[in-house]
Amino acid sequence: MKSVNVDALVKKFIQHKLTLALAESCTCGWVAAQLAPAQGVSNVLLGSVVTYHAEAKQRLLGIKKKTLEEYSAESQQVSNEMVEGLHKHLPADVCVSITGLFGPGASETPDKPSGSIFVTVMIEGRAHEYREVLTGPTDKFRDRAADFIYAKLDELLDRRQDSPTGRIKGS
């Protein structure tokens, strides 16, 4: 995964005239915090909602209790509902949600080990879903998750830039 310069990423958002909103769980606001020093971020970042606990996900983002019970808080289904709830309350051009498992927990399984993240990026009305298993020391998972999100945003904006229609190719 390539490392993305957040200043350059914010400049791309400005060039594309796009706004950004974040719904963060396992990263506890770290994705937004890392963007804060970038020049021009106040023109891009509408806000970030930290919904670490299931109750916060339900109350602030409208995550269905049934979804949490059936799939767990650390799932692609919950990430998708997080991004939908975020967009409803904070309709940025690009909405990103992340949830995941950064330590041993009740939803940890061989198929979903510690380090699993679920990211949804909604842009141009289309959700792009990503699942990644981060490796290395657990104290670096927030950094790696933020880098993963920045890389995916950078990639999606590059695809948008390269498109003759100004929309993301493959969308």
Buried (B, 14 or more C-beta within 10 A) or exposed (E): EEEBEBEEBBBBBBEBEBBBBBBBBBBBBBBBBBBEEBEEBEEBBBBBBBBBEBEBBBEBBBBBEEBBEEBBBBBBBBBBBBBBBBBEBBEBBBBBBBBBBBEEEEEBEEEBEBBBBBBBBBBBEEBBEBEBEBEEEEEEBBBBBBBBBBBBBBBBBEBBEEEEEEEBEEB
